[in-house]
Amino acid sequence: MESKVWSGLPEHLLPRILSYLPTESALRFRCVCKSWKKIMDSPQFLDLCSKHACCTPWLLMFKQQESRVCRVYDSFQNKWHTLSLGFLPRGVKDVAAASGGLLCFRFDISATLAVCNPLTKVWKQLPPMQFIQTSFAVGMVVDRNLRGYKVVVVGSHWDCFDMKTEIYDSRTNSWKRTGDLPPRTDLRREFAYCDGVLYFSTSEPDVVLAYSMEQEIWRKLQATLPVSLTWSRLVATQGLVFLVGGVGTQGISRSLGVWQLQKDRMQWLSVQKIPEIICRKFLAICYHTYEHICCVGHEDYICLFCSTSPKVLVYKISRHTWHWLPDCPLIPDKSNGGFSWFSFDPYLHAAA
């Protein structure tokens, strides 16, 4: 490539060319010089990126008490790297949700939340909620068409058995109360989002509740759960809702399976059973403590984890195969646990 040719490149074409770079390359190119960083931080450049955004999602791994740094697995490059979140304030406690290139964080004290784009290092503290003083479950949904996002929080004022629901809209920068949960609902923190609905599982009784983002109401999912479940987690990816769970007796899992929600028939269809050898290894990692098990929908994959270990078991949906991700070299072999995971779309144009 001749420098004379490229030195004559019209200035208005450079942002267009740079906007086609993969996210990883764009982040490196921002460090080339001040003029390039100025171009790639400009609203015009970010708008160009949004028009042809296409990137491979990252798998983010956070460790307890290390919320201002995360480990990233890039499936395209098949490697781990570190993403610094040092720009966030010291009061940030943990990640509550991820969607459309944004992360939602809790603070150490109070029910305050913050939303940020970890790539552009822009963050925003959300205003105080109207009623909720203690947030329990947090869901976030980004609407790229409307260029905004909503945050749904389930929590309480003082009675932990009296769960209320509030929803934040970034376009109005305000909260409002919506339909509440049935009294004494034991809701799990994890959720699955699909087609405008947030799905939450409950511990007792073991049912699935659905929250409509449009109607802003809760309802019980009518699909009957598979029999003999010892635990279950909900996952959504590629427009489908899955249930991952253990099957056994007397509270002990003997096997693990995957079911897909058939929305037209309102039933769970068995699609896969984890091979016995892999099942034994995974349950051994978790010490059969099922409360530690987490699942994340990640493109064509369902990722299974245990909060006490950095190991990741992956189910490839299209091929019905299982494998382990490469171990993260950025985590000591003998770590004391406290891990959480999120699927993340690395969009430079996502605005907090």
N, C-alpha and C positions, 0 to 999 in steps of 0.2 A: 504493500500500500504506500503510495507516494504522498509525502506530507504536503507537497505543493497543491495537490488535488484537494485534499481534505481541509486545508487551511482556507480554501475558497468556498467552503460549504456555506450557503445562506443561513443566517442565524435562526430564521423562523423554522427551518427544517430540523434543527438539532433536537428540540423538545419532542417532535414527532418520532424521530428515530429512537431516542432514549426511552420513549413510552412503551416500546415493544420489548424492552429487556425483561427477562425473568426477574422476579423480585430480588433473589439473591444477588444477581449481577447489578441491579439498580442500586442496592444498598452499598455495594463496593464503589460504584461509579460516582456516588455522591461525595466520596472522599478524594476524588481525583484533584479537584481544584475548587476554589470558592465560587467561580462562575457557574460550574456545573451543579454545585450544591444549591445555588440560588435558583437555577432553572428547575431542578427537581423538587424543590420545596414550594414552588409557585402554584397557585390555584389552577392556572392554565394547564400545567403539566399533569397535575393530579386528575383534572377533568379528562385529559386525553387517556390516561391510564384506565379510568373507569369505563371508557367506551369499548375497550377490547381486553378487559381483565380476564386473564386465563392463567391460573397457577395451580401447582400441586399443593394441596393442604399440608400443613405441618402438624405433627403431633407434639404438643407441649407437655412437659413433665415438670411439675413444681414440687418442691420439698418444703415441709412444714418449717416455719420460721426463716425461710429463705424466699419470701414472696417478691423480692426485688431483683431476682434473677431466675431464669428458667432454662431448662435443657430442651433442645429442639431436635426432633428426628425428621429429617427430610427424606421421604421415600424415593424421590426422584434421584437424589445423589446417594441414597442408602448410607447416610452417615448422620452422626449427632454433632451439634454445635451449641454454643451458649448464646443466649439472648439476654442482654443486660436491661434491667428495668430500674436502673439507678436514678432515673429522672423522677420517679414517683416519690411522694412524701413519705417520711418515716412512719407515719401512722397506719400505713396500709398493712392489712393482716393477711388476707388470702384471696385467691381468685374464686369468684362465685359463679361466673358464666362466661362463655365465649360465643361470638356469632359474627359472621360477616366481616372479619378483620378487626374486631374490637374485643377487648377484655373488660369485664366488670369485676371490680375489687371491693371487698369489705374493708372497713377500718377497724382498728383495735377497739375503740370505744364508740358506743352508740350504734345506731343502725345506719350510719352514713355509708353511701356507696359512691364509687368513682368509676368512670368509663374512660378507657384510653386506647389509642392505637400505638402498640409497642414499637412499630417501625418508624413512624414519624415522631414519636416521643411527645405526642400531644395528649393531654388528659384533661378531664373535666370532673369536678365534684358535683354530684347531683344534689338538688335541694332536699331539705328534710322531708320525710314522709309525714302525712297528715295524722296517722294513728299509730302505726307500727313502731315500736321501740326496740324490738328484738327481731331481726330478720332470720328466718329459718331456711326457706328454699327461695332461690333466686333464678329466674329465667330471663334470657335476653334474646330478642329477635330483631335482626336488621332487615329493613326493607330497602333494597337498593333502588327500586323504582321511585319511591317517595323520598329517597335520600334522608332517611331517619331511622330511628330504632325505638323499641319499647322494652321496658324492663318490668317484669312481673315479680312481685315480692309477696311471699306468704310468711306471715309472722304474727306476733302478738303484742299487745300493749303491756299486760302484766300477767295474764293467765295463759300459760303455755298450752292449755287445752282449748283455748278459745282463739283459733286461727283466723286472721283476717287477710284480705287480699287487697293490695294496692298496685296500680299500674302507672308507670312513668312514660310520657311521650316526649321524645326529644324535640319535636316540632313546636310544642307548646311550653317545653321546659317546666312541666308541672306534673303533680301526682293526683290521682283520684281513687276513691274507694270503689271497689266493684263487688261482684257476688262473692259471698263468703263460703268457706268450707262448712260441711256438717260439723256439729259440735264433737269435740274429742277425737278428731281425725288425726291418726298417727302417720303423717306424710313423710316419705323419704325425700332427701335433699335432691337426688338426681332426677333429671327429667329427660324426655325425648320430645323434640319438636318436629312436626310434620303437617304440612298443608293447613297452617293457621291454628293448629291445636297443640297445646303442651300436655304431654302425658306424664303422670306421676304415679308411682306405685305406693302402696301403703303397707305397713307392717301387720297391723291387726284391725280388722280382718284383711286378709291378703287379696285386695282388689286393686283395680286401676281406675284412677280418676283423670278426667280430661277437662282442660280449661280452654274454652274457645276465646281466641284473641279478638274476634270480631264481635261476638255477643257478650263477652266478658262475664261468662257464667261457668260454673262447674257442673259436671254431670258424671255419673258413674258409667264406665264403659261396660256395655252389655255382653261382651265376649267373655265366655267362661274360661278361666285360667286352666292350663293343663293340670292333670291330677298328680298327686304325690310330690308337689313342689316343696322343696325345703328352703329355697330362696329364689328370688327372681330380680332381674334388672331390665329396664327398658332402654332400647337403643333405636335411633332413627337415622337413616342415611339413604341418599338417592331416592327420596320420596317414599320410602317404605319404613314400617315400624316393626321392630323385632323384639322378642323377649328371650333373654338368656337366663337359664336357671338350672338349679340342681334337682335331681330326682332321687328320691330315696324314702326311707322309713324312719320313724322316731327321730326326726330332725337331722339325720345323717345322710349326706349326698353319696349315692353310689355311682351316679353318672351325671354328665352335664349335657344339656341340649339347647338347640336354637329353634325358636318358633317365629313364624311371620304372621302378622295380623292381616286377615282377610277382611277388609272393611265392608265389602258388599254383603258378606255372609255373617259378619261379626263373630268370627271364630279364629282361634290360633292354630295354624297349620305347621306341623313339625317339618323342618327342612334339613336338620343336621343333628347328629350326635357326635360329641367329641370322642375321638379314639381313646380307648381305655388307658393306654400308656401315658398319653398327654394329659388325660384327666387326672390320673394319680399324681403326676408331677405338679400340676397346677394346684390341686387341693393340698398337697404337701407344703407348697410355698405359703399357702394361706393358713396352714395349721388347722384346716377345717373350721376356721372362724369366718363365717360367711358374711358377717357385717363388714369385713375388710375388702370384699370383692367389689370392683367397679367395672363398668363397661362404657365404651365410647364408640359411636358410629363415626367412621373415618373413611370417606370416599367409598371404595368397594370393599371395605374391611370393617369387621367388628373386632375391636381390641378389648381384651380382658386383662385386668390388672388386680393386684392386691396392694392395698395402701401400705403394707409393711415391706414391700419389695419393689425394686426398680425393673423387674422382668416383665415383659409384655408378650402375651399370647395373642396371635392374630388368626382370625377366620376370614378367608377370602371368599366373599359371597358368590361371585360369578363362577368360581371353579370348585367350590365346596372343599377347600383344602385348609389345613392348619399348619402354622409354623411359628417360630419364636423370632422376635426382632433381635438384631444384634444388641448385645449388652451395651449400655451407655458407659463409655470410658470416663465420663466426667463425674461419675458417682462412685465413691469407695465401695469395695465389695461388701464390707461389713457396715452397712448403713442402718441407722436405727429407725428407718421407716418414715411415715408421715407423708406419703406421696399422693399426688392427685394429677389427673390428666385431662387434657382438652384437645379437641380437634380445632385447628385454627387456619383460616384462610388468610394468607399474607398479602393483604391489599394495602398498597400505599395510599389509595384514595379514600379509604374508610375514615369518615369524620366523626370524632367524638362530640 
